Amino acid sequence: MIDYQTIVQKTKPEMDNVINYLTGELKRIRADRATPSLVEDIVVDCFDQRLPLKQLAAISCPEKRQILIQPWDKNYLKDIVNALHKSNSDLSPVTEEKSIRITLPPLTEEYRKSLLKLLSQKREEVRISLKRVREEAWKEIQEGFNNGEITEDDKFKGKDDLQKIIDEYNKKVDELIEKREEEITKG
């Protein structure tokens, strides 16, 4: 006999991965305050290698709308600036003697709206991923039922449990998105 609860419990780590992905994506979406996460994962081509910026420099935010990048080696400066320009963001790096300073402009109303639209897209993308995980588990439960390994009662208990889990994770998604929306709109 297959235990439907084992199938249901297998979905949690997969759904946690989806939530972790969303958390990482949200860090990269600019609100009104500068954070190192806006630039730390930008890939820099440096000495025939591709490395995330966080491995090449110290990144700090000395002011609300400012990011300071201090490379471990000043030879990285040019490569880091090139990577920042290529990153398709609204960043305008200014090179200083041994560092790079980025001052973020205030968010315009139009830019806030585009960020909110992006958040809406991320929410939908993540919900689809969560739904896919649920559907795979439900399919496995149905196959167990069809093969006589899961009782009809357990099949429906499994369906109910899957729905409870998906509701719980959708609530987490909503909380994360709403928090970021508030950061963007309130500034």
HELIX and SHEET records of a PDB file:
HELIX    1   1 TYR A    4  LYS A   27  1                                  24    
HELIX    2   2 PRO A   36  LEU A   38  5                                   3    
HELIX    3   3 LEU A   53  GLN A   55  5                                   3    
HELIX    4   4 LYS A   74  TYR A   76  5                                   3    
HELIX    5   5 LEU A   77  LYS A   86  1                                  10    
HELIX    6   6 GLU A  109  ASN A  146  1                                  38    
HELIX    7   7 GLU A  152  LYS A  186  1                                  35    
SHEET    1   A 2 VAL A  43  CYS A  46  0                                        
SHEET    2   A 2 GLN A  49  PRO A  52 -1                                        
SHEET    1   B 4 ALA A  57  GLU A  63  0                                        
SHEET    2   B 4 GLN A  66  PRO A  71 -1                                        
SHEET    3   B 4 ILE A 100  THR A 103 -1                                        
SHEET    4   B 4 PRO A  93  THR A  95 -1                                        
END                                                                             
